Amino acid sequence: MKELKELRFNETNVQLKDNLVKGSILPEKIAELERTITIQGNSVIEGAVYAHKLEIQQGDSEIQGAVFTQLEMYVNSEAKGNISFRKSVGSANSIVSRALNCNLLFYSDINAKSVTLYNAFVAGSIYADEIILQNCVVIGGVFATQNIDVTNSVMGTFNSPSVKAAQQIWLLLPSAFSTEKIITIPGTKFFNLSLADLGSLYKGSVQSEKSGRIEMNLDTDEVKTTLSNEEMQKTIRSYTVVGKVLAADLLDMDKFQNHFLLTAASLGSQLLKNYDMGVNDKGETVTITFEKIRDFFFNILHGRIDVQEINGKFDISDITGKFN
């Protein structure tokens, strides 16, 4: 990134290119509530942003404060480079990015009426009425009040009345939820990483023998619960591998540093210093950074890191022996 220029402005429409904004872009009078902000590239805003519409046309752009738009936050489909949001992003209407060639990073939560993201990494959770995800990694949860349409993505968990899934879906937590039965296109697979040795995979070491991904069957792994009172009745479907996880816990398996890794990822911009996960097989210290965590999960998503399939066999005497 070349040297940025400082900028002062009070216009109704703001365009930023090669600019460093020292502070926030917030309305100071009624006319500025309708302000459109366009980031043409290579710009940094050090504070919060409020806009009627925020458009990011090109990458190597960063907003370090919280963002809220009244109409839309939009990333141009042709954008390239790094685009990052250090704090939470919200919109009264929509948040949209279908860019295929940029690194889109959200260090915190997203909240809007509708959210559409391609190739994005979200350290927090997504809250919306309608959510569309394609080739995304969401460390937290994906929560929709109406529907979720997800293709080839990693999620912590999800909860929505209606869910449509395609290709490969990876879950980081043992359970996910929907009201209606999940709709899948032929060939769609669900994998759960609750018992994968993410720590060793992150370090590039050999995976633990008793670890691995769990392929989920949406029919046999579904638990249907009906809640009712005098006025209404509601059915919730839980897709869960919690029974397998509990059995592993009884065996007192090593926790693979999964919780540590996921917590570090979810901290996002609040990760005040770099931590390490010990040494790898080469004796090198392996540090945890936001960028390395992002690359790690995308490598799993795209098959560049192979997570072994869990064996799933254990001797019941190993469990009973723990209580003797």
C-alpha positions as CSV (number, residue, x, y, z in Angstrom):
1,M,0.0,0.0,0.0
2,K,1.4,3.3,-1.0
3,E,1.4,6.4,1.3
4,L,-2.1,7.5,2.0
5,K,-3.3,11.1,2.1
6,E,-5.3,12.5,4.9
7,L,-8.7,13.8,4.0
8,R,-11.2,16.3,5.5
9,F,-14.7,16.5,4.1
10,N,-18.3,17.5,4.7
11,E,-19.8,16.7,1.4
12,T,-23.1,14.8,0.9
13,N,-21.4,12.2,-1.2
14,V,-17.9,11.0,-0.2
15,Q,-15.5,9.3,-2.4
16,L,-12.3,7.8,-1.0
17,K,-9.2,6.7,-3.0
18,D,-5.7,6.6,-1.6
19,N,-7.1,8.2,1.6
20,L,-6.5,7.9,5.3
21,V,-9.4,9.1,7.4
22,K,-8.3,10.0,10.9
23,G,-11.5,9.4,12.9
24,S,-15.1,8.5,12.0
25,I,-17.5,9.3,9.2
26,L,-20.7,10.1,11.0
27,P,-23.5,12.5,10.1
28,E,-23.5,15.9,11.8
29,K,-26.6,17.3,10.2
30,I,-29.9,15.9,8.7
31,A,-28.6,16.2,5.1
32,E,-25.7,13.9,5.8
33,L,-28.1,11.1,6.9
34,E,-28.6,10.4,3.1
35,R,-24.8,10.4,2.4
36,T,-23.4,7.8,0.1
37,I,-19.8,6.7,0.8
38,T,-17.8,5.1,-2.0
39,I,-14.4,3.6,-1.4
40,Q,-12.6,3.3,-4.7
41,G,-9.6,1.5,-3.2
42,N,-6.4,1.8,-1.1
43,S,-8.1,3.6,1.8
44,V,-8.3,3.3,5.6
45,I,-11.0,4.6,7.9
46,E,-9.8,4.6,11.5
47,G,-13.2,5.2,13.1
48,A,-16.8,4.2,12.7
49,V,-18.9,4.7,9.6
50,Y,-22.6,5.6,9.1
51,A,-23.9,5.9,5.6
52,H,-27.1,5.6,3.7
53,K,-25.2,3.4,1.3
54,L,-21.6,2.2,1.5
55,E,-20.0,0.8,-1.7
56,I,-16.5,-0.7,-1.8
57,Q,-15.2,-0.8,-5.4
58,Q,-11.7,-2.0,-4.9
59,G,-9.6,-3.7,-2.3
60,D,-6.7,-3.0,0.1
61,S,-9.3,-1.1,2.1
62,E,-10.0,-1.3,5.8
63,I,-12.6,0.1,8.2
64,Q,-11.4,-0.1,11.8
65,G,-14.6,1.0,13.5
66,A,-18.2,-0.2,13.5
67,V,-20.2,0.2,10.3
68,F,-23.9,0.8,9.8
69,T,-25.8,1.6,6.6
70,Q,-29.5,2.5,6.2
71,L,-29.8,1.0,2.7
72,E,-26.9,-1.3,1.7
73,M,-23.3,-2.2,2.2
74,Y,-22.1,-3.5,-1.1
75,V,-18.8,-4.8,-2.4
76,N,-18.2,-4.6,-6.1
77,S,-18.1,-8.0,-7.8
78,E,-14.9,-7.1,-9.6
79,A,-13.1,-6.1,-6.4
80,K,-9.6,-7.5,-5.7
81,G,-7.2,-7.3,-2.8
82,N,-7.9,-7.3,0.9
83,I,-11.1,-5.7,2.3
84,S,-11.5,-5.9,6.1
85,F,-14.0,-4.7,8.7
86,R,-12.4,-4.7,12.2
87,K,-15.7,-4.2,14.2
88,S,-19.3,-5.2,13.7
89,V,-21.1,-4.5,10.5
90,G,-24.9,-3.8,10.4
91,S,-27.5,-2.6,7.9
92,A,-31.2,-1.9,8.1
93,N,-31.5,-3.6,4.7
94,S,-28.7,-5.6,3.0
95,I,-25.1,-6.6,3.1
96,V,-23.9,-8.0,-0.2
97,S,-20.6,-9.2,-1.7
98,R,-20.4,-11.5,-4.6
99,A,-16.7,-10.7,-5.3
100,L,-14.7,-13.8,-6.2
101,N,-11.2,-12.4,-6.3
102,C,-10.9,-10.5,-3.0
103,N,-10.1,-11.4,0.6
104,L,-13.1,-10.3,2.5
105,L,-12.6,-10.3,6.3
106,F,-15.1,-9.6,9.0
107,Y,-13.5,-9.5,12.4
108,S,-16.8,-9.4,14.3
109,D,-20.6,-10.0,13.9
110,I,-22.8,-9.1,10.9
111,N,-26.4,-8.0,11.4
112,A,-28.8,-7.1,8.6
113,K,-32.2,-7.9,7.0
114,S,-30.5,-9.9,4.3
115,V,-26.8,-11.0,3.9
116,T,-25.2,-12.4,0.8
117,L,-21.5,-13.3,1.0
118,Y,-19.1,-15.1,-1.4
119,N,-15.6,-16.1,-0.3
120,A,-15.8,-14.3,3.0
121,F,-14.3,-15.1,6.4
122,V,-16.4,-14.1,9.4
123,A,-14.8,-14.4,12.9
124,G,-18.2,-13.7,14.6
125,S,-21.8,-14.7,13.8
126,I,-24.3,-13.6,11.2
127,Y,-27.8,-12.5,12.1
128,A,-30.4,-11.8,9.4
129,D,-33.8,-12.7,8.0
130,E,-32.3,-14.2,4.8
131,I,-28.7,-15.5,4.4
132,I,-26.9,-16.7,1.3
133,L,-23.3,-18.1,1.8
134,Q,-21.0,-19.5,-0.9
135,N,-17.5,-20.6,-0.2
136,C,-17.5,-18.9,3.2
137,V,-16.1,-19.6,6.6
138,V,-18.1,-18.4,9.6
139,I,-16.5,-19.3,13.0
140,G,-19.6,-18.4,15.0
141,G,-23.2,-19.2,14.1
142,V,-25.4,-18.5,11.1
143,F,-28.8,-17.4,12.4
144,A,-31.7,-16.6,10.1
145,T,-35.4,-15.9,10.9
146,Q,-36.5,-17.0,7.5
147,N,-34.1,-19.0,5.4
148,I,-30.4,-20.0,4.9
149,D,-29.0,-21.0,1.5
150,V,-25.4,-22.3,1.9
151,T,-23.0,-23.8,-0.6
152,N,-19.6,-25.3,0.2
153,S,-19.0,-23.5,3.5
154,V,-17.6,-23.9,7.0
155,M,-19.9,-22.8,9.9
156,G,-19.8,-23.0,13.7
157,T,-23.5,-23.9,13.7
158,F,-26.8,-22.7,12.1
159,N,-30.4,-22.1,13.1
160,S,-33.2,-21.2,10.7
161,P,-36.8,-22.3,9.9
162,S,-35.7,-23.2,6.3
163,V,-32.2,-24.4,5.2
164,K,-31.0,-25.3,1.7
165,A,-27.5,-26.8,1.3
166,A,-25.2,-27.8,-1.5
167,Q,-21.8,-29.4,-2.1
168,Q,-19.9,-29.8,1.2
169,I,-20.9,-28.3,4.6
170,W,-18.5,-28.3,7.5
171,L,-19.7,-27.8,11.1
172,L,-17.4,-26.8,13.9
173,L,-19.9,-27.4,16.8
174,P,-21.7,-30.7,17.5
175,S,-25.3,-29.5,16.6
176,A,-27.2,-27.4,14.2
177,F,-30.9,-26.6,14.0
178,S,-33.8,-26.0,11.6
179,T,-37.6,-26.1,11.7
180,E,-38.3,-27.7,8.3
181,K,-36.2,-30.6,7.0
182,I,-33.0,-29.5,5.3
183,I,-33.2,-29.4,1.5
184,T,-30.1,-30.7,-0.2
185,I,-29.1,-31.1,-3.9
186,P,-27.8,-34.6,-4.8
187,G,-24.3,-35.2,-3.7
188,T,-24.3,-32.8,-0.8
189,K,-22.4,-33.9,2.3
190,F,-22.3,-32.7,5.8
191,F,-19.1,-33.1,7.9
192,N,-18.7,-32.3,11.6
193,L,-15.3,-31.3,12.9
194,S,-16.0,-31.5,16.7
195,L,-13.6,-34.4,17.1
196,A,-11.1,-33.4,14.4
197,D,-7.6,-32.7,15.7
198,L,-7.6,-29.1,14.5
199,G,-4.6,-28.2,16.7
200,S,-2.3,-30.8,14.9
201,L,-3.7,-29.9,11.5
202,Y,-3.0,-26.2,12.2
203,K,0.6,-27.1,13.2
204,G,1.0,-29.4,10.2
205,S,1.6,-32.3,12.6
206,V,0.3,-35.9,12.5
207,Q,-3.4,-36.1,13.5
208,S,-4.3,-38.0,16.7
209,E,-5.3,-41.6,16.0
210,K,-8.7,-41.2,17.6
211,S,-9.6,-37.9,15.9
212,G,-11.2,-37.1,12.6
213,R,-14.2,-35.7,10.8
214,I,-17.6,-37.2,11.3
215,E,-19.8,-37.5,8.2
216,M,-23.4,-36.7,9.2
217,N,-26.5,-38.4,7.9
218,L,-29.3,-35.9,7.9
219,D,-31.8,-38.7,8.5
220,T,-30.2,-40.8,11.2
221,D,-28.5,-37.8,13.0
222,E,-31.8,-35.8,13.1
223,V,-33.5,-35.4,16.5
224,K,-37.0,-34.0,16.2
225,T,-38.5,-32.2,19.2
226,T,-42.0,-30.9,19.5
227,L,-42.7,-28.0,21.8
228,S,-46.2,-27.1,22.7
229,N,-48.4,-25.1,25.0
230,E,-52.1,-24.3,25.1
231,E,-51.9,-21.9,22.1
232,M,-49.3,-23.2,19.7
233,Q,-47.1,-26.1,18.8
234,K,-43.6,-25.9,17.2
235,T,-41.2,-28.6,15.9
236,I,-37.5,-28.2,16.0
237,R,-35.0,-30.4,14.2
238,S,-31.6,-30.9,15.6
239,Y,-28.8,-32.4,13.5
240,T,-26.3,-33.5,16.0
241,V,-23.3,-35.8,16.7
242,V,-23.4,-34.9,20.4
243,G,-23.7,-38.6,21.4
244,K,-20.4,-39.4,19.7
245,V,-18.8,-36.4,21.3
246,L,-19.9,-37.4,24.8
247,A,-18.5,-40.9,24.2
248,A,-15.2,-39.3,23.3
249,D,-15.3,-37.2,26.4
250,L,-15.8,-40.3,28.6
251,L,-12.6,-41.7,27.0
252,D,-10.9,-38.5,28.3
253,M,-9.5,-37.8,24.8
254,D,-7.2,-34.9,24.3
255,K,-9.2,-31.9,23.3
256,F,-6.9,-31.3,20.3
257,Q,-6.7,-27.5,21.2
258,N,-9.9,-27.0,19.2
259,H,-11.5,-24.7,21.7
260,F,-8.3,-22.6,22.0
261,L,-8.1,-22.3,18.2
262,L,-11.8,-21.4,17.7
263,T,-11.7,-18.9,20.6
264,A,-8.7,-17.2,19.2
265,A,-10.4,-16.9,15.8
266,S,-13.6,-15.5,17.3
267,L,-11.8,-12.8,19.2
268,G,-11.0,-11.2,15.8
269,S,-9.6,-7.7,16.4
270,Q,-9.7,-8.2,20.2
271,L,-6.8,-10.7,19.9
272,L,-4.4,-8.3,21.5
273,K,-1.3,-10.4,21.1
274,N,-0.1,-13.4,19.2
275,Y,-0.3,-16.7,21.0
276,D,1.3,-20.0,20.0
277,M,0.1,-23.6,19.9
278,G,3.5,-25.1,20.9
279,V,5.9,-26.5,18.4
280,N,5.3,-28.6,15.2
281,D,7.1,-31.8,14.1
282,K,10.1,-29.7,12.9
283,G,10.5,-28.1,16.3
284,E,9.2,-24.7,15.1
285,T,6.9,-22.5,17.2
286,V,3.5,-22.2,15.6
287,T,1.9,-18.8,16.2
288,I,-1.8,-18.0,16.0
289,T,-2.8,-15.0,13.9
290,F,-6.0,-14.0,12.4
291,E,-4.7,-14.4,8.8
292,K,-3.2,-17.8,9.5
293,I,-6.5,-19.0,11.0
294,R,-8.4,-17.7,7.9
295,D,-6.0,-19.5,5.6
296,F,-6.3,-22.7,7.7
297,F,-10.0,-23.0,7.5
298,F,-10.1,-22.1,3.8
299,N,-7.5,-24.8,3.2
300,I,-9.9,-27.3,4.9
301,L,-12.8,-26.0,2.8
302,H,-10.9,-26.3,-0.5
303,G,-9.4,-29.7,0.3
304,R,-5.8,-28.5,0.6
305,I,-5.8,-29.9,4.2
306,D,-7.1,-33.4,4.5
307,V,-9.0,-34.1,7.7
308,Q,-9.0,-37.9,8.3
309,E,-12.3,-39.7,8.9
310,I,-12.8,-40.7,12.5
311,N,-12.5,-44.4,13.3
312,G,-15.4,-44.4,15.8
313,K,-14.4,-47.6,17.5
314,F,-13.7,-47.9,21.3
315,D,-13.8,-50.5,24.0
316,I,-16.5,-50.1,26.6
317,S,-14.0,-51.3,29.2
318,D,-12.0,-48.1,28.5
319,I,-15.0,-46.1,29.6
320,T,-16.0,-48.2,32.6
321,G,-12.4,-48.2,33.8
322,K,-12.6,-44.4,34.3
323,F,-15.1,-44.9,37.1
324,N,-13.3,-47.7,39.0
